[in-house]
Amino acid sequence: MKKMPWIIMMGAGTVSPLMSGWVQAAGFIEDSHADLTLRNFYISNDTRNSTTPNIKEWAQGFMLNYQSGFTQGTLGFGVDALGLLGMKLDSGGNATKAGRDRTPGVLEPLSNGSPVDEYASLGLAAKMKLSKTEFRYGTLQPKLPVIYANDGRLLPQTFEGGQVTSKEIDNLTLVGGRLEHAKARASTDNQALSIGGAGNVPGTSNLRRSNAFYYAGGDYQVSKNLLAQYYYGELDNFYQQHFFGLTHTLPLPVGSFKSDLRYFVSDSDGKNGSTAGRAEGYTSTGYYGNGVTHGKVDNDLFSSLFTYSLSGHAFSLGYQKSSGDSAMPFINQGDGASVYLNTDRLVSNFTRAGERTWIGQYAYDFAALGVPGLTSTVSYYKGDQIASATGGLREWERDLIIAYVLPDGPLKGLGVTWRNATYRSQAAIGTADADHNRLMISYSLPLF
């Protein structure tokens, strides 16, 4: 697929010369809005009988999100800003302390082995609009099948790059972009991109990374109840990936039935495809025989989830199969990432080489009982046939989520979420068994 340097050219050639006139133009200020999100986050990970220390941390996060309107005219210009601030409330002491029973660094970055008291960053994005097509360059948080920004901790993961989104054709949304860096959830630094299993350069501790992730694709609303998707993603020198998706909702005389089908085809790109390149560290995790666990990207993954909904109840069953020598590749800096799968859970994502996963889930919306805003979900995931030198390995995870959002009143939107997970595995590196708890209180305050 042809890469897209034109994204950068558009940003440099059209946005910069007109920067000085933005704030004077009608529409830029009138359509601007901003909100402040407060997030109080507690995390507790019990590693059971593992030698890995437990995790218990508590922190307060602030997210200031500003979005301007567009200047008037054929070409409209604007700017977005995202300010992030994290403050430590309680942590696990020093990560290098001998005999410690808990370790810090999950919610805050470390300095000399100890979590910092606070950390902050500012992300900016210039934007341009022509008809129903928008271009953004700067800080982005894409939520697409081939690149999905993670927001599972105190502060969100962000990316740096450019993206074009077009809705010129009815029922069709087209997206294309190029990303260069990512900023982890507990960090203030932007780093080049990588994947799980990328090796170190021989003789050094430098992880192999890439400064170019290209993506393009679209969503087509075939009918009211049928959505078709195709996306392409390419991390230079690591992998190429095709995604195909279908989502269909069938109204029934009683309730409805939803089918969610997703298929990823992933292969090597550039140096990952050559023996010499893999020797440099351009590798993926997987199982390649004879005890080899790092090598060439080679994966097909099919995922399905079927849900019957009735009067607040939702019953789901699913099946997923990962085929090939490698695990399914996705952008992963090693410090928290998301993948566009129903199996992307609190602990595992069930994407290992050869893995087969069965899914069972039940969700209930208490609005059906007259308690709007209260929801609960319990789910179970059983994975087996994980490729290894000792044969097929197994893992399982049980997740429980209870959430409540105030539906009205002076604190409308105030939310409390408790997430609990029990995880057991023969295949996990480091912590094979773990019990996880997350408690989050959040509130978004509109400023203007």
C-alpha positions as CSV (number, residue, x, y, z in Angstrom):
1,M,0.0,0.0,0.0
2,K,1.3,3.4,-0.9
3,K,2.4,5.4,2.2
4,M,0.9,8.9,2.8
5,P,3.5,11.7,3.2
6,W,0.9,14.1,1.8
7,I,-0.6,14.2,5.3
8,I,2.5,16.0,6.6
9,M,2.6,18.2,3.5
10,M,-1.0,19.3,4.0
11,G,-0.2,20.4,7.6
12,A,2.9,22.3,6.8
13,G,1.6,23.9,3.6
14,T,-1.9,25.1,4.7
15,V,-2.1,25.4,8.5
16,S,1.0,27.5,9.4
17,P,0.6,30.5,7.0
18,L,-2.9,31.2,8.4
19,M,-2.2,30.6,12.1
20,S,-2.1,34.3,12.9
21,G,-5.6,35.0,11.7
22,W,-7.5,32.3,13.5
23,V,-8.6,34.0,16.6
24,Q,-10.0,36.9,14.7
25,A,-12.3,34.8,12.5
26,A,-16.0,34.2,13.2
27,G,-16.8,30.6,14.2
28,F,-13.4,29.9,15.8
29,I,-14.5,31.2,19.2
30,E,-18.3,30.9,18.9
31,D,-18.2,27.2,18.3
32,S,-15.4,26.5,20.8
33,H,-16.0,24.4,23.9
34,A,-14.0,23.0,26.8
35,D,-14.5,20.6,29.7
36,L,-12.5,19.5,32.7
37,T,-12.6,15.8,33.6
38,L,-11.7,14.7,37.1
39,R,-10.7,11.1,37.6
40,N,-9.9,9.5,41.0
41,F,-8.3,6.1,40.4
42,Y,-7.4,3.3,42.8
43,I,-5.6,0.1,41.6
44,S,-4.9,-3.1,43.5
45,N,-3.2,-6.1,41.9
46,D,-2.6,-9.2,44.0
47,T,0.0,-11.4,42.3
48,R,-1.0,-14.3,44.5
49,N,1.9,-16.7,45.0
50,S,4.2,-15.0,42.5
51,T,7.5,-13.5,43.5
52,T,6.4,-10.3,41.7
53,P,5.4,-7.6,44.3
54,N,1.7,-6.6,44.5
55,I,0.5,-3.2,43.2
56,K,-1.5,-0.8,45.3
57,E,-1.7,2.8,44.1
58,W,-4.1,5.7,44.4
59,A,-4.0,8.9,42.3
60,Q,-6.0,11.9,41.1
61,G,-6.1,12.9,37.4
62,F,-7.2,16.1,35.6
63,M,-8.0,16.2,31.9
64,L,-8.7,19.6,30.3
65,N,-10.0,19.2,26.8
66,Y,-10.4,22.3,24.6
67,Q,-11.8,22.2,21.0
68,S,-12.1,25.3,19.0
69,G,-14.6,25.9,16.2
70,F,-13.5,26.4,12.6
71,T,-12.9,29.8,10.9
72,Q,-15.5,30.7,8.3
73,G,-14.8,30.2,4.6
74,T,-14.2,27.4,2.1
75,L,-11.3,26.2,4.3
76,G,-11.9,26.4,8.0
77,F,-9.1,26.3,10.5
78,G,-9.0,25.5,14.2
79,V,-7.0,24.1,17.1
80,D,-7.5,21.5,19.8
81,A,-5.7,21.2,23.2
82,L,-5.4,18.4,25.7
83,G,-3.9,19.2,29.1
84,L,-3.2,16.2,31.4
85,L,-2.2,16.3,35.1
86,G,-1.7,13.4,37.4
87,M,-1.1,13.7,41.2
88,K,0.1,10.9,43.5
89,L,-2.1,10.2,46.6
90,D,-0.5,6.8,47.6
91,S,2.1,4.6,46.0
92,G,4.3,1.6,46.6
93,G,7.5,3.3,47.7
94,N,10.7,2.6,45.8
95,A,10.8,0.1,43.0
96,T,14.4,-0.9,43.8
97,K,13.9,-1.5,47.5
98,A,14.8,-5.1,48.5
99,G,12.0,-7.2,50.0
100,R,9.2,-4.8,49.1
101,D,5.7,-6.2,49.1
102,R,4.3,-3.8,46.5
103,T,5.8,-1.9,43.6
104,P,5.0,1.6,42.2
105,G,5.0,3.0,38.7
106,V,1.6,1.9,37.4
107,L,-0.3,5.2,37.8
108,E,2.8,7.6,37.9
109,P,6.2,7.7,36.2
110,L,9.2,6.8,38.3
111,S,12.2,9.0,39.1
112,N,15.2,7.1,40.6
113,G,12.9,4.2,41.4
114,S,10.3,6.3,43.2
115,P,7.0,7.6,41.8
116,V,6.9,11.4,41.2
117,D,4.4,13.5,43.2
118,E,2.8,14.9,40.0
119,Y,3.3,14.9,36.3
120,A,1.8,16.9,33.4
121,S,1.7,17.2,29.7
122,L,0.1,19.4,27.0
123,G,-1.0,18.1,23.6
124,L,-1.9,20.4,20.7
125,A,-3.5,19.6,17.3
126,A,-4.0,22.0,14.4
127,K,-7.1,21.2,12.3
128,M,-8.5,22.1,8.9
129,K,-12.0,21.5,7.5
130,L,-13.1,21.4,3.8
131,S,-16.8,20.5,3.3
132,K,-17.2,17.3,5.2
133,T,-13.5,16.4,5.4
134,E,-11.3,17.2,8.4
135,F,-7.6,17.0,8.8
136,R,-5.8,17.0,12.2
137,Y,-2.1,17.1,12.9
138,G,-0.6,16.9,16.4
139,T,-1.9,15.0,19.4
140,L,-4.5,12.3,18.5
141,Q,-6.5,9.6,20.2
142,P,-7.6,7.3,17.4
143,K,-10.3,4.7,18.1
144,L,-10.0,2.5,15.0
145,P,-9.8,-1.3,14.5
146,V,-6.0,-1.2,13.6
147,I,-5.0,1.5,16.1
148,Y,-7.0,2.0,19.4
149,A,-5.8,4.5,22.0
150,N,-5.9,3.1,25.6
151,D,-7.8,4.9,28.4
152,G,-7.7,2.2,31.1
153,R,-5.8,4.0,33.8
154,L,-5.5,7.5,35.4
155,L,-4.7,9.4,32.2
156,P,-5.1,8.3,28.6
157,Q,-2.6,7.2,26.0
158,T,-2.0,9.6,23.2
159,F,-0.3,9.6,19.8
160,E,1.4,12.2,17.6
161,G,0.8,12.4,13.9
162,G,-1.8,13.4,11.3
163,Q,-5.2,12.1,10.3
164,V,-7.8,12.8,7.7
165,T,-11.5,12.0,8.2
166,S,-14.0,12.3,5.3
167,K,-17.8,12.0,5.4
168,E,-18.5,13.3,1.9
169,I,-20.5,10.2,0.9
170,D,-23.6,9.4,2.8
171,N,-23.3,6.5,5.2
172,L,-19.5,6.2,4.5
173,T,-16.7,7.4,6.8
174,L,-13.2,7.2,5.4
175,V,-10.1,7.6,7.6
176,G,-6.4,7.8,6.8
177,G,-3.3,8.8,8.8
178,R,0.3,8.5,9.8
179,L,1.5,8.2,13.4
180,E,5.1,8.7,14.6
181,H,5.1,8.6,18.4
182,A,3.0,7.4,21.4
183,K,2.9,8.7,25.0
184,A,2.1,6.1,27.6
185,R,-0.6,6.4,30.2
186,A,1.9,7.1,33.0
187,S,4.4,9.2,31.2
188,T,5.2,12.6,29.8
189,D,7.5,11.4,27.1
190,N,6.6,10.7,23.5
191,Q,8.4,7.6,22.1
192,A,8.6,5.8,18.8
193,L,6.3,2.9,18.2
194,S,6.8,-0.8,18.7
195,I,5.0,-4.2,19.2
196,G,5.1,-7.0,21.8
197,G,8.1,-9.2,21.4
198,A,10.3,-6.6,19.7
199,G,13.9,-7.4,20.7
200,N,16.9,-5.4,21.9
201,V,19.8,-4.6,19.6
202,P,22.6,-7.0,20.4
203,G,25.0,-5.5,22.9
204,T,22.6,-2.7,23.9
205,S,19.4,-2.2,25.8
206,N,17.7,-0.2,23.1
207,L,14.3,-1.6,22.1
208,R,13.7,-1.6,18.3
209,R,11.1,0.9,17.4
210,S,9.5,2.5,14.3
211,N,8.6,6.1,13.6
212,A,5.9,5.4,11.0
213,F,2.5,3.7,11.4
214,Y,0.3,4.2,8.4
215,Y,-3.4,3.4,8.4
216,A,-6.5,3.8,6.2
217,G,-9.9,2.4,5.9
218,G,-13.6,3.1,6.3
219,D,-17.0,2.3,7.9
220,Y,-20.0,1.8,5.6
221,Q,-23.5,1.8,7.0
222,V,-25.0,-0.6,4.6
223,S,-28.4,-0.4,6.2
224,K,-29.9,0.7,9.5
225,N,-28.8,-2.6,11.1
226,L,-25.7,-3.6,9.1
227,L,-22.2,-2.0,9.4
228,A,-19.3,-3.1,7.2
229,Q,-15.7,-2.1,8.0
230,Y,-12.3,-2.4,6.3
231,Y,-9.0,-1.0,7.6
232,Y,-5.3,-1.4,6.8
233,G,-2.5,-0.7,9.2
234,E,1.3,-0.9,8.7
235,L,4.0,-0.4,11.2
236,D,7.2,0.2,9.2
237,N,9.7,-2.7,9.5
238,F,7.3,-4.7,11.7
239,Y,4.0,-5.7,10.2
240,Q,1.1,-5.1,7.7
241,Q,-2.4,-5.8,8.8
242,H,-5.8,-6.0,7.1
243,F,-9.1,-5.9,9.1
244,F,-12.5,-6.9,8.0
245,G,-15.6,-6.4,10.2
246,L,-19.3,-6.9,10.1
247,T,-21.9,-5.9,12.7
248,H,-25.5,-6.8,12.3
249,T,-28.5,-6.3,14.6
250,L,-31.6,-8.4,13.9
251,P,-34.9,-7.1,15.5
252,L,-37.0,-10.0,16.8
253,P,-40.6,-10.2,17.9
254,V,-39.1,-10.4,21.4
255,G,-35.8,-8.7,21.9
256,S,-33.0,-8.4,19.3
257,F,-30.0,-10.5,18.2
258,K,-26.6,-8.8,17.4
259,S,-23.8,-10.5,15.5
260,D,-20.2,-9.0,15.7
261,L,-17.6,-10.5,13.4
262,R,-14.0,-9.4,13.2
263,Y,-11.1,-10.8,11.1
264,F,-7.5,-9.6,11.2
265,V,-4.8,-10.8,8.7
266,S,-1.3,-9.9,9.7
267,D,2.1,-10.4,8.0
268,S,5.6,-9.1,8.2
269,D,6.9,-5.8,6.8
270,G,10.4,-4.7,6.0
271,K,13.1,-5.9,8.4
272,N,10.8,-8.2,10.3
273,G,10.5,-10.2,7.0
274,S,14.3,-10.8,6.8
275,T,16.6,-13.0,8.8
276,A,19.0,-10.1,9.1
277,G,16.3,-7.7,10.3
278,R,15.0,-10.1,12.9
279,A,18.6,-10.5,14.2
280,E,18.6,-6.8,14.8
281,G,15.6,-7.0,17.0
282,Y,12.7,-6.5,14.6
283,T,10.7,-9.4,16.0
284,S,7.3,-10.4,17.2
285,T,6.3,-12.6,20.1
286,G,5.0,-16.1,19.3
287,Y,6.2,-19.7,19.1
288,Y,8.3,-20.8,16.1
289,G,9.3,-24.3,17.2
290,N,12.5,-25.6,18.9
291,G,11.9,-23.2,21.9
292,V,12.1,-20.1,19.7
293,T,9.6,-17.4,21.0
294,H,10.5,-14.3,18.9
295,G,10.4,-14.1,15.1
296,K,8.4,-13.2,12.0
297,V,4.9,-11.7,12.1
298,D,2.5,-14.4,10.9
299,N,-1.1,-14.3,12.3
300,D,-4.7,-14.6,11.3
301,L,-7.3,-13.9,14.0
302,F,-11.0,-14.5,13.7
303,S,-13.3,-13.2,16.5
304,S,-17.1,-13.5,16.9
305,L,-19.6,-12.4,19.5
306,F,-23.3,-13.0,19.4
307,T,-25.7,-11.2,21.8
308,Y,-29.4,-11.6,22.6
309,S,-30.9,-8.5,24.3
310,L,-34.2,-8.3,26.1
311,S,-35.6,-5.8,28.6
312,G,-32.2,-4.7,30.0
313,H,-30.7,-8.2,29.8
314,A,-27.9,-9.0,27.3
315,F,-26.6,-12.6,27.0
316,S,-23.5,-13.1,24.9
317,L,-21.5,-16.1,23.6
318,G,-18.4,-15.9,21.5
319,Y,-15.5,-17.7,19.9
320,Q,-12.0,-16.5,18.9
321,K,-9.1,-18.2,17.1
322,S,-5.6,-17.0,16.7
323,S,-3.7,-18.9,13.9
324,G,-0.1,-18.7,12.8
325,D,3.3,-18.7,14.4
326,S,3.1,-15.3,16.0
327,A,0.7,-13.6,18.3
328,M,-1.6,-11.0,16.7
329,P,0.5,-7.8,16.4
330,F,-0.7,-4.3,17.5
331,I,1.0,-1.1,18.6
332,N,2.3,-1.9,22.1
333,Q,5.0,0.0,23.9
334,G,5.0,-2.5,26.8
335,D,3.3,-0.1,29.2
336,G,-0.4,-0.6,28.4
337,A,-2.2,-0.9,25.0
338,S,-5.6,-1.7,23.6
339,V,-6.6,-4.0,20.8
340,Y,-10.0,-3.9,18.9
341,L,-11.3,-7.2,20.2
342,N,-14.1,-8.3,22.5
343,T,-11.4,-10.3,24.4
344,D,-9.4,-7.2,25.3
345,R,-10.0,-7.5,29.1
346,L,-8.7,-6.1,32.3
347,V,-5.6,-8.5,32.4
348,S,-5.3,-10.5,29.1
349,N,-6.4,-10.0,25.5
350,F,-6.2,-13.7,24.4
351,T,-4.2,-13.1,21.2
352,R,-1.3,-15.5,21.7
353,A,-0.1,-17.7,18.9
354,G,-2.5,-20.6,18.3
355,E,-4.9,-19.6,21.1
356,R,-8.5,-20.6,21.0
357,T,-10.9,-18.6,23.2
358,W,-14.5,-19.2,24.3
359,I,-16.5,-16.2,25.6
360,G,-19.5,-16.0,27.9
361,Q,-21.0,-12.8,29.1
362,Y,-24.1,-11.4,30.9
363,A,-24.9,-7.7,31.2
364,Y,-27.9,-5.9,32.8
365,D,-29.1,-2.3,32.6
366,F,-31.0,-1.5,35.8
367,A,-32.9,1.2,34.0
368,A,-35.3,-1.6,33.2
369,L,-36.1,-1.7,37.0
370,G,-36.4,2.0,37.3
371,V,-32.7,2.7,38.3
372,P,-31.2,4.6,35.3
373,G,-27.5,4.9,35.3
374,L,-26.7,1.6,37.0
375,T,-25.2,-1.2,34.9
376,S,-23.4,-4.5,35.6
377,T,-21.5,-7.0,33.5
378,V,-20.0,-10.4,34.3
379,S,-17.9,-12.2,31.7
380,Y,-15.7,-15.3,31.4
381,Y,-13.0,-16.1,28.9
382,K,-11.3,-19.4,28.5
383,G,-8.2,-19.7,26.3
384,D,-6.4,-22.9,25.3
385,Q,-4.2,-24.4,22.6
386,I,-1.5,-21.7,23.2
387,A,1.5,-22.7,21.3
388,S,4.6,-23.5,23.4
389,A,7.5,-25.9,23.7
390,T,5.5,-28.0,26.2
391,G,2.3,-28.2,24.1
392,G,-0.9,-26.3,24.3
393,L,-1.2,-24.0,27.3
394,R,-4.3,-22.5,28.9
395,E,-5.4,-19.3,30.5
396,W,-8.8,-17.9,31.8
397,E,-10.2,-14.7,33.1
398,R,-13.4,-13.7,34.9
399,D,-14.3,-10.0,34.9
400,L,-16.9,-8.2,36.9
401,I,-17.9,-4.5,36.2
402,I,-20.4,-2.5,38.2
403,A,-20.9,1.1,37.2
404,Y,-23.3,4.0,38.2
405,V,-23.6,7.4,36.6
406,L,-25.9,10.0,38.1
407,P,-28.6,10.6,35.4
408,D,-29.7,14.1,36.6
409,G,-29.3,16.7,39.4
410,P,-26.5,19.2,40.1
411,L,-23.8,16.4,39.8
412,K,-25.3,14.9,36.6
413,G,-22.6,12.7,35.0
414,L,-20.7,11.8,38.2
415,G,-19.7,8.2,37.7
416,V,-18.4,5.4,39.9
417,T,-17.0,2.2,38.4
418,W,-15.6,-0.9,40.1
419,R,-13.8,-3.5,37.9
420,N,-12.7,-6.8,39.3
421,A,-10.8,-9.6,37.5
422,T,-9.5,-13.0,38.4
423,Y,-6.9,-14.3,36.1
424,R,-5.1,-17.7,36.0
425,S,-2.6,-18.7,33.3
426,Q,0.0,-21.3,32.3
427,A,1.4,-18.9,29.6
428,A,1.8,-15.5,31.2
429,I,5.3,-14.0,31.6
430,G,6.0,-12.8,35.1
431,T,2.7,-13.0,36.9
432,A,0.8,-16.1,35.9
433,D,-2.0,-15.7,38.5
434,A,-3.5,-12.4,39.7
435,D,-6.5,-10.8,41.2
436,H,-7.1,-7.2,40.0
437,N,-9.3,-4.5,41.3
438,R,-9.9,-1.0,39.9
439,L,-12.1,1.7,41.5
440,M,-12.7,4.9,39.5
441,I,-14.7,8.0,40.3
442,S,-15.0,10.5,37.4
443,Y,-16.8,13.7,36.7
444,S,-16.8,16.0,33.7
445,L,-17.4,19.7,34.2
446,P,-18.4,21.7,31.1
447,L,-16.5,25.0,31.2
448,F,-18.0,26.7,28.1
